[in-house]
Amino acid sequence: MKTSEVRKILILAEHFAPAYKAGGIVRCLENLVVILGNRYEFFVLTSNSNLNKNELLKGVVYDAWVSFTAESKILYASSKKQNFKTIKQALATIHPDVIYINGLYSVFFTLIPLWLSKKIKPKPTIVLAPWGMLHNGSLSIKPIKKKIYFRLFKLMGFSKNIQWHATNEQEKHDILRMFGKNASVTIANALPDNTPVPFHPIVKTESALRLITVSLVTPNKGHRRVIKALKELQDEIQAEYHIYGPLKDAAFWQTCLEEIGSLTNSIKVIYHGFINPSDLLQALQQSHVFILHSDGENFCQAIYEALAAGRPVITSDQTPWNELQEAKAGWNVKLHDFACLKDTIKEAYFMNQGQYNELCFGAQEKAKDFVSELNIEKQYDTLFQQYL
């Protein structure tokens, strides 16, 4: 139950439910508000658009504070309301104990709140979550532009007096590398949906493989590497590769289409577009293996959901989901080891039912162990400084 001493937390995020096309961060923030709603008083300020700014959200009220859950409120700001005045009014009305900023590059959701927070008395706790944006894989995209941005970010003093939110040790390392060893960093795991999922068996023969990827379609997620690996294996195996997720980089997808166009009939690559979270479990259960050979992930909601559904995972060594082989839950393939990626796909293809079932049960145990080892309340009490 809430008490009179409960902290008011203003969450600032460019996208929030039901803007699921924006990726797994949206699901994690929604879980935070729902799961810890009896512990904190949440106010969410977000945009009224999906990943594509021209795609406005349906079924929500714009530019007014409304209830999101019985214990939280939300404001979906239209483009004309994304200005200094809206942030200033929110701060003056809510008087938040914590301003929780998600993301690094937004003028409205990051820079303006950081600027205005300097003028508030008493000063709230400022928590900033990069959500993987400081990982080397992310920084390698438009690196010069980002280098200039972070230099200005520091010169403007925005990195001072910040409580950084890292979702794992790697992200903590990334923050300290960018902002110095004296940066204050708290690790609090991303919040998955911990609703138990019943195991759903699927037939696996030694001559069938149905792969699935669920993520934004961008160069750093590894789609093209998987397609190229399948191309080089097309004389040895027969497989289907099902891709779900919004296209964030049309030029990159065109390069994927060129690879797909050179495949023989033994390999089928099917792009399905965005998948609603309510349909994800069924798509996972219809597939043999989840694959995401990503350049880097700070959490990856989709990997967790695949494991929870009892589906083994092939991923890189640049995510928190390591030691999959040891857990008999899948495979970790080094990012630049293309030969190993091919061999792993081939290994999954030739698995029989018994070998495959062992991995399915191991995957589900890996997800259960992850949830059972979390001390969510303590982690977020520390992050939000609930008890000082």
Beta strands, then each sheet from edge to edge (+ up, - down):
strand 1: 8-13
strand 2: 41-47
strand 3: 66-69
strand 4: 72-77
strand 5: 98-102
strand 6: 125-129
strand 7: 163-166
strand 8: 184-187
strand 9: 210-214
strand 10: 239-244
strand 11: 267-273
strand 12: 289-292
strand 13: 313-316
strand 14: 330-333
sheet 1: 3+ 4- 2- 1- 5- 6- 7- 8-
sheet 2: 11+ 10+ 9+ 12+ 13+ 14+
end
